[in-house]
Amino acid sequence: SLAKIMEAIAEILASYGDVYCGGADIDKALCDYVVDEFKKSNGIDLTKDTMAMSRVVEACEKAKIELSSTTTSEVNLPYITAVDGAPVHLVQSISRAKFESLIDEHIKKVINCGREAMKKADLAYSEIKGILLVGGTTRIPKLQDEISKEFGAPLNKSLNPDEAVALGAAVQGGVLAGEVTDIVLLDVTPLRLSIETYGGVATIVVTMNPSIN
């Protein structure tokens, strides 16, 4: 989302997103790699074991977090499965470089969303004065570096990325309830809104990015 902030008025100029690009998608990319490597080494497909996969997902999310502050992390899951009654362990070391290569496609998606939003707002790169990243996954150093380099603006790290969305929703809730009167948010619809018409066709009722009055 591109926002123009003037004192107590925040105007969203344009918004663009990709529903298949988020923290869960990055976790999945890492999980797929770990599971594939385990299958190559042991000939066992963990995707058929729901309990094992829940442990892999949790461990990979932990590894993702660690790789934001360290150069290597280890997914270590003892007794992940068993073969003929004998336990099989999963131990996989992951470097930050490998992790970054696994999520490169997702980083490109994030940057593309920013480019599309800028086109819709008809803004030049020189007009971007600061970038606020929200969501815990935006702590990934490679993601931060690529975004800052692409848009040529400094990152604003004054807010906790884990709390930013909830804080914004709370403020907007206060505005709608009449409890917050010193802030005005002029938002847009981030997606096209459609209804199904004859023949199963989706007919657009509200286009993307008009102002919400």
MOHUMO-V743573 format. One record per pair of residues at least 12 apart in sequence whose C-alpha atoms are under 10 Angstrom apart, sorted by the first residue. I is the first residue (numbers start at 0). J is the second residue. If there is no record, write none. Layout:
{{I:J} {I:J}}
//
This chain:
{{0:12} {0:13} {0:14} {0:15} {0:16} {0:112} {0:113} {0:115} {0:116} {0:117} {0:120} {0:131} {0:186} {0:187} {0:189} {1:13} {1:14} {1:15} {1:113} {1:116} {1:117} {1:119} {1:120} {1:122} {1:127} {1:130} {2:14} {2:120} {2:127} {2:130} {2:184} {2:185} {2:186} {3:127} {3:128} {3:185} {4:183} {4:184} {5:183} {6:181} {6:182} {6:183} {7:180} {7:181} {7:182} {7:183} {7:184} {8:181} {8:182} {8:183} {8:184} {8:185} {9:182} {9:183} {9:184} {9:185} {9:186} {10:183} {10:184} {10:185} {10:186} {10:187} {10:210} {11:120} {11:184} {11:185} {11:186} {11:187} {11:188} {11:208} {11:209} {11:210} {11:211} {12:116} {12:117} {12:119} {12:120} {12:121} {12:122} {12:185} {12:186} {12:187} {12:208} {12:209} {12:210} {13:113} {13:115} {13:116} {13:117} {13:118} {13:119} {13:120} {13:121} {13:122} {13:186} {13:187} {13:188} {13:189} {13:207} {13:208} {13:209} {13:210} {14:112} {14:113} {14:115} {14:116} {14:117} {14:119} {14:120} {14:186} {14:187} {14:188} {14:189} {14:190} {14:207} {14:208} {14:209} {15:109} {15:111} {15:112} {15:113} {15:114} {15:115} {15:116} {15:117} {15:118} {15:119} {15:188} {15:189} {15:190} {15:207} {15:208} {16:108} {16:109} {16:111} {16:112} {16:113} {16:115} {16:116} {16:189} {16:190} {17:105} {17:108} {17:109} {17:111} {17:112} {19:105} {19:108} {20:104} {20:105} {20:106} {20:107} {20:108} {20:109} {20:112} {21:105} {21:106} {21:108} {21:109} {21:134} {21:136} {21:137} {22:60} {22:63} {22:105} {22:134} {22:135} {22:136} {22:137} {23:56} {23:60} {23:136} {24:102} {24:105} {25:59} {25:60} {25:63} {25:98} {25:101} {25:102} {25:103} {25:104} {25:105} {25:106} {25:136} {26:55} {26:56} {26:57} {26:58} {26:59} {26:60} {26:61} {26:62} {26:63} {26:102} {26:136} {27:55} {27:56} {27:59} {27:60} {27:102} {28:59} {28:98} {28:101} {28:102} {28:104} {28:105} {29:55} {29:56} {29:59} {29:60} {29:62} {29:63} {29:93} {29:97} {29:98} {29:99} {29:101} {29:102} {30:52} {30:55} {30:56} {30:57} {30:58} {30:59} {30:60} {31:46} {31:55} {31:56} {31:59} {31:101} {32:59} {32:91} {32:93} {32:97} {32:98} {32:101} {33:45} {33:55} {33:56} {33:59} {33:74} {33:89} {33:90} {33:91} {33:92} {33:93} {34:46} {34:52} {34:55} {34:89} {34:91} {36:89} {36:91} {37:88} {37:89} {37:90} {37:91} {40:89} {41:82} {41:87} {41:88} {41:89} {43:80} {43:81} {43:82} {43:87} {45:79} {45:80} {48:79} {48:80} {50:79} {50:80} {51:76} {51:78} {51:79} {51:80} {52:79} {54:76} {54:79} {55:74} {55:75} {55:76} {55:79} {55:89} {57:74} {58:73} {58:74} {58:75} {58:76} {59:72} {59:73} {59:74} {59:75} {59:93} {60:74} {60:136} {61:73} {61:74} {62:74} {62:75} {62:92} {62:93} {62:94} {62:95} {62:98} {63:93} {63:95} {63:98} {63:136} {63:138} {63:139} {64:135} {64:136} {64:138} {64:139} {65:95} {65:139} {66:93} {66:94} {66:95} {66:96} {66:98} {66:99} {66:138} {66:139} {66:140} {67:95} {67:136} {67:137} {67:138} {67:139} {67:140} {67:141} {68:95} {68:138} {68:139} {68:140} {69:94} {69:95} {70:93} {70:94} {70:95} {70:96} {70:97} {70:98} {71:92} {71:93} {71:94} {71:95} {71:96} {71:97} {71:98} {72:91} {72:92} {72:93} {72:94} {72:95} {72:98} {73:89} {73:90} {73:91} {73:92} {73:93} {73:94} {74:89} {74:90} {74:91} {74:92} {74:93} {75:88} {75:89} {75:90} {75:91} {75:92} {76:88} {76:89} {76:90} {76:91} {77:89} {77:90} {95:139} {95:140} {95:141} {96:141} {98:141} {99:139} {99:140} {99:141} {99:142} {100:141} {102:141} {102:142} {103:141} {103:142} {105:142} {106:141} {106:142} {106:143} {106:145} {106:146} {107:142} {107:145} {107:146} {109:142} {109:145} {109:146} {110:142} {110:145} {110:146} {110:147} {110:149} {110:150} {113:146} {113:149} {113:150} {114:149} {114:150} {116:208} {119:207} {119:208} {120:208} {123:150} {124:149} {124:150} {124:151} {124:152} {125:150} {125:151} {125:152} {126:150} {126:151} {126:152} {127:150} {127:151} {127:152} {127:153} {128:150} {128:151} {128:152} {128:153} {128:154} {128:155} {129:147} {129:150} {129:151} {129:152} {129:153} {129:154} {129:155} {130:143} {130:146} {130:147} {130:150} {130:151} {130:152} {130:153} {130:154} {130:155} {130:156} {131:153} {131:154} {131:155} {131:156} {131:157} {131:158} {131:160} {131:163} {132:146} {132:154} {132:155} {132:156} {132:158} {132:159} {132:160} {132:161} {132:163} {133:156} {133:158} {133:159} {133:160} {133:161} {133:162} {133:163} {133:164} {134:159} {134:160} {134:161} {134:162} {134:163} {134:164} {135:159} {135:160} {135:161} {135:162} {135:163} {136:160} {136:161} {137:160} {137:161} {138:156} {138:160} {138:161} {170:182} {170:184} {171:183} {171:184} {184:211} {185:210} {185:211} {185:212} {186:208} {186:209} {186:210} {186:211} {186:212} {187:207} {187:208} {187:209} {187:210} {187:211} {187:212} {188:205} {188:206} {188:207} {188:208} {188:209} {188:210} {188:211} {189:206} {189:207} {189:208} {189:209} {189:210} {190:205} {190:206} {190:207} {190:208} {190:209} {191:203} {191:204} {191:205} {191:206} {191:207} {191:208} {191:209} {192:204} {192:205} {192:206} {192:207} {193:205} {193:206}}
//
